[in-house]
Amino acid sequence: MMKLTVNGREHAVDAEPDTPLLYVLRDDLGLNGAKFGCGLGQCGACTVIVDGEAVFSCLTPIATLAGRAVTTIEGLGSAQAPGPVQRAFIEEQAAQCGYCIAGMVMRAQALLTRTARPSEQQIRDAMNPNLCRCGTQMRILAAVRRAAGMVPEKAAAR
Amino acid sequence: MSIRPRRVAGIAAVVVIGAALAAYAVAWQPAIAPIEPPARAAFPAADIAGGAELAALGDCAVCHTVPNGPPYAGGRGVPTPFGTVHATNITPDPDTGIGRWSLPAFRRAMRDGVDRAGRNLYPVLPYPHFIHATEADIAAIYAFLMTRRPVQREDRANDLRFPFNARPLLAGWNLLFLRSGEWRPDPVRSPEWNRGAYLVEAIGHCGACHTPHNFLGAEQSGATLAGGEAEGWYAPPLGSAPPASRPWSADQLATYLRTGLEQGHGAAAGPMTAVTRQLATVPEEDVRALAVYIASLMPSPAPFDAANPGAASPGSANPGAAVSSGVHPVIDPEAIFDGACGACHGADAPMTLGGAPSLTLSTAVRAPTARNAVAMILYGLPWREGHTGPYMPAFAGALTDGQIAALADYLRARYTALPPWPDVEAAIQQAKRQGGGT
């Protein structure tokens, strides 16, 4: 048994220490926001936040998580009461198929928690590890700008 | 940092200042008159094209471009033990670049490290190498740079500690360390070998990173390509035995230099990534020549890892045991490896089948310092927009310092029969100070 702190709640988990956090979130805790994409840290669909940093949960064994705080997209808000970053993604209609979006939101959240007013370049550098295969990157960037309080017109005039 | 290196540096500084004042009186260089920026038509197309290849072989853009910035417009800070030197704008902008530099002014900067106005340049600009370049090649690089798009961008001041911020000191440095003379081919060797030697020594300045430097930042004579460092990364020896468990062939070196990945040794990382990206753009014969020359410097191949049998079979020496650390009560590096690394680096992982080298062969894991291994764990090999190349995710956020240290020790013990690294914690702190930006 090992203790995991997810979205402020402590869970006792019965899993091998090398089990990726993603599997525990989805299979044991029923938190299905983070997605399995590649399992190799190449796509970012599984991105969650650990101690303030965006990480690939598919490559984060639970053995590394003792005493550390995990936040998933379920911890940012709900469908009824979305958090600010989630709301910005909805307002910009950033999702096409939506598979990458939970990871995108978490990566953006980690950036904005660390840097409340990021530059365009900081946004692009931070979002770089996460892939969207539908091609909605422009809307995702617009959503991050909106969440950061950057004026949409200014962004559109780039 | 103990007192001793600082005292040595202090004494050295006094000696050097005295010598430099004398040297400066002797070596003082006047300004060279500015010219009207020449038109593109002034340069033969063949010179411009040849200069483009030489500029790529010489990595001009690597330092003279800030990340995401306009090419050759300068601004990138190059860390040195003496502080940060900012690369200058070498676009032909008349006011902020080299637009008013004549060929003689450019030649003097390249060979003597003195700019058009007569100011000494820092040897971060590898003029101790370029001094050996041919007249024709310097003219070609000049033609290439003078026909780039001019970018108005003021040079950024250097951030160097006293006394190294005093440029006249460099006149003394030059008297001590700058050796002139155009490069001469060795008639006994093949034209390909000679081309490689010229490119390594005069244009590619491989020694700027792969040769150890003395306490005044000059390449140590007698230790050419014996291994050095680059922006905090360990640069393996090319002229003496590299830490590879299998010797490099010229073919493998050519593949590595051109693609940034070689299956028997590893992926280019840190500052070497940019070098391989430049070399992907130059004629294949030139990369081949570099490889032939460098392979000729390496000691003749020993039988595969005869001195080191344990390293031949991954997993043969498997410590596996959980270790204690100050950060967490218990860290289980085997579980970390299996969960974080195994999907790509484990036995029969899809990535290894696709060409990623076994960690048994990895130069980073076999190096005498942990620096490259921990920098790779922290920062990975990032996606490079618009370029193909190896990728590895960064683990800086996912793993704590203690977990990275335990993992590094585990890799060393599991994949080599070499002694444990002495510097894992220090390497982690240093890599974090340096950042993963290169």
Interface residues (C-beta under 8 A of the other chain):
Chain A: E16 P17 D18 T19 P20 G39 L40 G41 Q42 V50 D51 E53 A54 V55 F56 C58 L59 T60 P61 I62 A63 T64 A66 G67 R68 A110 Q121 N128 P129
Chain B: N68 H328 P329 I331 D332 E334 A335 I336 D338 G339 A340 G342 A343 C344 P350 M351 P382 W383 E385 Y391 M392 P393 A394 F395 A396 G397 A398 L399 T400 Q403
